[in-house]
Amino acid sequence: MIGVFVLAASLLLLEKMLRLFDFVSVEGGPISIVFEMLLNLVPEYAGLAIPLGLMLGILFAFRKLAISSELDVMRAVGWSYTRLLRVPFLITLALVALNFAIVGFIQPQARFAYEEMEFELRSGALGASIKVGEFNTIEDRMALRIEASEDEGRQLMGIFARVADDSGQVLSISAREGRFLANREDRNTIILRLVDGVIVHNVADGSPRVLSFSQHDLPIDLPAIEQFRDRGEDEREYVLPELLEIGWNPESTTEERVGSQANFNYRMVEVVMMLMLPFLAVALAVPPKRSTSALGVFLSIVIVVAYHKINQYGSEVAEIGRIDPFLALWGPFAVLFAVIAWMYYQVAFVPGGQAIGFLESFWSKIARRLRKLIGRDKLRGLVPDEDLHTHEQEELQRREGLPGAA
């Protein structure tokens, strides 16, 4: 269960990491900020990874018991599926509480922190470095370009700067290398110390002057950093008590009430859905007798991910007022609850019942036909072992002309 959670979360984070590396490199920020932003994305991805880990953990445990025939022994001595689910349900309740804390309180705070980091990276509040090979405009009065940087952006090589003032004077500066230094007297100004360069001073009514230098300090006024907005621009940044207060407050606007109610119901239905996962896992874990089919594993992942996406779509539609938030989110939940209840009843209370027996039979037929087309060896493991054995016997009898050949 923990392994599935780590794998699912890692895959989601790796996909996002590539985009963040590209974004940070374009904005010229430090690489370390990527991992800080990914850390704030963990609670959001945990909302999907925890249910997946829980369901597949239970499913693989029961599947192992079923394939080894230990499950038949347990049922023969009077242990029902409901009795066997006691310990998995204790684990489920603990993970439900954990997921409730994540989606209800931790996830909104982490989302706001992520948005703040992204804003500060765009605005330069995180100390973003000068972009290499591009002209960087500072305060609309200075253009700066560097050819290369070393020592994580501290050492600059191949510098060109153009500084203009209101009186029409222009300084064109080129230097072999330079370094940014802090100004203790004025925190709003930094010093660019240039080494081995030339200054061309152009004035409006005179000839330009040229000055060579071995070291020159160029003060640069830092642009004012815009303050980030307050938390709450998006309903996903509110914790559950705040959503309750806004969504059912008569003084709130219609848009605020609808958006808060949609987000509140979305979070609650994602948490309550976890209580059905043990039953779904058992219904899909037990393959047909003398079969090792893994179709149930595939379907379990599809069901959980598809249901998560349906909830996201229902929440977005409800936020814009096209459908009632309760109906948009608890309607699919009721349908899934009925389907899982029927599947569990077929496995647990119907003798020889199979929740996806028709799909197993259909897949077995398709796989047999594919085996005849491309060969048995390439499809080994796709078809239940007993189907392969029966087919081999029929083929042998047909070739030898024995009685009973089909």
N, C-alpha and C positions, 0 to 999 in steps of 0.2 A: 504494500500500500504506500509506504513512504517512497519506495523506488519509483512508482508510477507518478507520484506527486512531484518528485524532483525532476523526472524526465519531462513531464508536461510543462512545468514551470520553466525549465531550461530551454525547451524548444521555443516557447513564446518569447522569452527574454532574448534569445539569440536573434530571432527575427527582428525584434525592435532594436537590438544593439547595432545592427548594420545601419539602420536609418539614423540612429543617434550619432554614430561616428561620422557619417556623412554630414549631418547637420552641424555638429560641433566643429568639424574641420572647415566648413564654409564660413561659419561665424567667427572662426579664429580663436576659439576658447580652449582651455586646458583639457587634456584627455581625461583627467581624473573626474571631471564633472559628469562624464558619461556614466560612470559606475554609480555616482550619487543619484542620477536620474533613474537608472535601472532599479536601484534599491527602492525608490518610491513607487515603482511600477509593480513590485512584488505583490502587495496586497490586492491590486486589481486582478492580476493573473491567478492569484490564489483562490479567488472566488470560483474559478472554473477548474483549477487543478485539484483542489481538495475533493469536490464531488467525484471527479474522475478517479483519483487515487482510492477513495473509499469504495466505489463500486467495483473497480477492477481487482482490488485486494480481496474483497469478499468473493467475487466471481472466480478468481483463480484458485482460492482455497476450496470452494465447493466443487470446482471442475476437477481438481486433483483427486478429491475423495471419490467423485463419480467415476473417473476413468480407472482408478485402482480398485473399484468395487467395494471400497470401505463404506461408502454411503449406503449401499444396499444392506450391509450388515447392521449399520446403525438403525436403519428404518425397520429391519427385521426384528430388532429387540425392543421396538416401541418408541424410538425417538423420531418425532415428526420434524418436518422442516422448521416449523415454528419454534420447537424446542431447541433445535440446532442454531437458530438465529439469535439466541439470547445474548451471547457474548458479542457477536457482530453488532447487535443493537446498542449495547453499552458503548462500544467504540463509536457508533454512529451518533449517539447523543452527545458524546464529548466533542466530536468534530462539528456537529450542528452548533453547539455553543461557541466553538472557536470561529466558525464561519460567520455566525451572527455578529460577533465582536468585530470581525474584519470588515464585513460589508456595511455594518451599521455605524462604526466609529473610526476604525483605522483607515479604511479605504478613502473616505472623504478628505481626511487630513493629508494623506499621502498624495492624493490627486492635486490638492491645492499647492502643496510643496513642489510637485513636479511642474505645474504651470508657472509658479514663481521662478523656479530655476530657468525654465525656458525663456521667460520674459527678461530676466537679468542677463542671460547669455546674449539675447538679441540687443539689449540696450548697452552692453559693455560693463555692467555693474560687477561682473565676476572677474574683471581683469583680463578680458579677452585680448589676445595679442594682435599686432598689426598683421593684416593678411599679406602674405608673400606674393610678389609679382603683380600686385594690383595697386592702383592709386587709392589711398585712403583719405577721405575728407574729414577734417577736424574743425568744428565750429565755423564752417563755411569760409574760413580765411586761410586755411593751411591744407596743402596737399602733400602727402607723404607716400613714398614708394621705396621698398627695399627688395634687394635681389635674393637674399637668403637670410636665414636666422639659425642660430645655434644656441645650445644651453637652454633648451625649452623656451626660446623666444627672448631670452635676456640679452644675447649678443646678436647685433644686427650687422649685416654685411651689404655693401653696395647701396648706399643711402642717397636718395634724392628728395629734397624738400623745397617747396615753394610757399612763401609766406607773404601775404598782402595785408596792408592796413587801409584805414579809411582815407588817408591822405594821398593814396596812389603809389606809395612806395612798395616795391616788391623785392624780396630777397630770394634768390635762387641758389640753393646750397647743394653741393655734392660732397660726399665723404666716403672714405674707404670702409669705415666701420663706425659703430656707435653703440651706446648702451643707455637704457632708461634708468634714471635715478629719482628717488623720492625727494621732495622738497619739504624740509622740516618746518620752514617758516609759513608756507602756504600749502595746505593739503589739497587745494583745488588746482594746483599747478605741479607738473612734473618736469624734470630736466632731461633733455636728450643730449648726452655728451657725445660729440662727434670728434673723430680722429682722422687727421690727414685728409684735408679737403679744401674746397674752393667756395667762396661766397661771391656772387655777382649781385651788386646792389643797384637796382634800377629806380630812378626818381622820375617824376613826371616832367620836370623842366630842365633836365640836365643829362649829362652823359653818364653811363653806368660806371661803377667802380668795382674793381676786382681785388679780392683779398684772399691770400692763401693762409692756411692755419694748420698747426699741428694738433691743436685741441680747441674746441669751441663748445660752449654750453648754450643750448637753445631751449628757452622756456616754452612749454606748451600748456595752454589752458585746457583743463579737462572739461568736457561737456557736462551739463547738469544731468544727473541721473533721474529719470522719471520714476516716481513711486509706483509700486505695483498696487493693483486694485485690492479691495477688501474681499475676504472670502464670502462666497454666496452668489456670485454672478451666474453660476450654474447650479441647478438643484443637486447635482451629484456631489457637490462640495459640502452639503449640509449633513450633519449627523441625524440619527433617527428622531430624537426629541425635537430638533428644530424642524424637521419635515412634518411631524405631527402638529406642531404649533402653527406653522404656516398653512398647511394643507386644509386644516379644519378651522381656520380663523375667519369669521365673517368679514373682518376688516381687510383681509388680503384681497388683491385683485384676482380676477377670474383666471388669468394666465398663471399667477403664482400658485393658486390653489390646485389647478389641474396638473401643473408640472410637479408640484410636491407630492400630490396623491399618486401620480403615475410612478414616480421614483420610489416612494415608500412601498407601494405594492410590488414593484419589481424586486426590491431587495428582500421583502418578506417571502415572496413566492420562490426565490432562489434558495432561501434557507429551508423552508418547509419541504421543498422537493427532495431534499436529502433523506427525509424519513422514508421515502418510497424506494430508495436505491437498494437496500438489502433484499427486498422482494424481487426487484428487477434483476439483481445479480443472480439470485437462486434460479429464477425462471429461465435465464439465458445460459446458466453454467452447466446444466445437466444435459449432455448430448444424448442422442438415441443410443440404445443398448448396443454394445460391441462396436461403438463408433468413437472416433477421436476428433470429430468435426469441431472446428473453431469458429463456426459461423456466428455463434452467440457472442463471442468476444468482439467481433467486428460490429455487430448490430448494437451492442451496448454502448460503444464509443459514439456511433452515429446518433443514437437516440439522445444521449446526454448533450452532445455538442449542438445537435439540431434544436433541441428544446431550449438551450441557452440562447441561441440566435433568435428563436421565435419570441422569447421573452424580451430580448433587446428591441426587436422590431415593434412588438406590442407596446413597449414603454415609449418609444419614439412617436408612434402614431397617437397614443393617448396624450402625450405632452402637447401636441398641436391641436387637440380638441376634436379629433375625428371620431373617437370612440370613447366610451366610458372606461376610465382606468381599471376599475374592478373587473369589468367584463373582459377587457383586453388581456389581462394577466392571469386572472383566476379561471377564465374559460379554458385556455390550453392546459392549465393545471388539472382541471376536472377531467378533461379528455385523457390525459396521460395517466391520471390516477385510475380511471376505469380500465384502461388497457392493461396496466400493470397488475391490477387486481384480478383480471380475467386470466392473464398469463400465469400468475402465481397459483391460482385455483386449479388450472389445468395440470400443473406440475405436482402440486402438493396433495390434491384431493381426488383427482381423476386417475384410476389405475392405468398405468402405462401412458398417461397423458404427456403431451409435448406442447410447449407454448409456441414453438416455431417449427412444428413437425412438417407442415406443408412446405416451408422454405427449405428445410433440410432435404426433403424428398426432391424438390425442384432442383436444388443445387447438385444433388447426387446424380440426377439424370443428365444435367448439363455437363458435369464433369466427366461422366462416362462417355458421352459423345465426343468431348474434346480429347479424351484418352485414345479413342479409336482413330481420331484424325492425326494427332501429332505424336502418339506413342505413349506407352504406359510409364516409362522411366521418368519422363519429364513431368508427369502429373502425380508421381508418387507422393502421398500425403494429402492430396486434394480430395480424394474420395475415401469414404470409410473403408477400413480394412476388410470387413465382411463382404462388401460389394466387389472388391478386387478378387477375393478368394472365390466367390461364387462364379464370377465371370471366367476365371481361369479354369475351374472345373468344367463348366459348360463348353469352353473352347477345346479342352482336352478330350472330352467325350465325343465332340463332333468330329475331331480329327481321327480318332481311333474307331469310330463307328460303334461305340458302346450303346446299350439300351439306355433310354432315358435322356439321350442327347436332344437338346431343344433345336 
